[in-house]
């Protein structure tokens, strides 16, 4: 699966989860999701850096 396919499938699932939410609730959920994704991305980058014995 390519990165694009992964994101497309994830977005389809997210939209399905949010279909019964109000626009405000869905927007708030997306904002929280964006925060969680950024946190996860930072953690993965940190793991990559430390596994290569490189530090920022």
C-alpha positions as CSV (number, residue, x, y, z in Angstrom):
1,X,0.0,0.0,0.0
2,X,1.4,3.4,-0.9
3,X,1.3,6.4,1.4
4,X,-1.4,7.9,-0.7
5,X,-3.6,4.8,-0.4
6,X,-3.0,4.7,3.3
7,X,-4.1,8.3,3.7
8,X,-7.1,7.8,1.4
9,X,-8.3,4.8,3.4
10,X,-7.8,6.6,6.7
11,X,-9.7,9.6,5.5
12,X,-12.6,7.4,4.3
13,X,-12.7,5.9,7.8
14,X,-12.5,9.3,9.5
15,X,-15.4,10.6,7.3
16,X,-17.5,7.6,8.2
17,X,-16.9,8.1,11.9
18,X,-17.9,11.7,11.6
19,X,-20.9,11.4,9.4
20,X,-23.4,11.8,12.3
21,X,-21.5,14.7,14.0
22,X,-22.4,18.3,13.6
23,X,-20.0,20.4,11.6
24,X,-18.6,22.0,14.7
25,X,-18.0,18.7,16.5
26,X,-16.4,17.2,13.3
27,X,-14.2,20.2,13.0
28,X,-13.1,19.9,16.6
29,X,-12.4,16.3,16.2
30,X,-10.3,17.0,13.1
31,X,-8.4,19.6,15.1
32,X,-7.7,17.1,17.8
33,X,-6.7,14.5,15.2
34,X,-4.3,16.9,13.6
35,X,-2.7,17.4,17.1
36,X,-2.4,13.7,17.6
37,X,-0.9,13.1,14.2
38,X,1.7,15.8,14.7
39,X,2.6,14.3,18.1
40,X,2.9,10.8,16.5
41,X,5.0,12.2,13.6
42,X,7.4,13.8,16.1
43,X,7.7,10.6,18.1
44,X,8.5,8.6,15.0
45,X,11.1,11.2,13.9
46,X,12.6,11.1,17.4
47,X,12.8,7.3,17.2
48,X,14.5,7.4,13.8
49,X,17.0,10.0,15.0
50,X,17.9,8.1,18.2
51,X,18.0,4.7,16.5
52,X,20.7,6.1,14.1
53,X,22.6,7.6,17.1
54,X,21.9,11.1,15.8
55,X,20.5,13.8,18.0
56,X,19.0,17.2,17.0
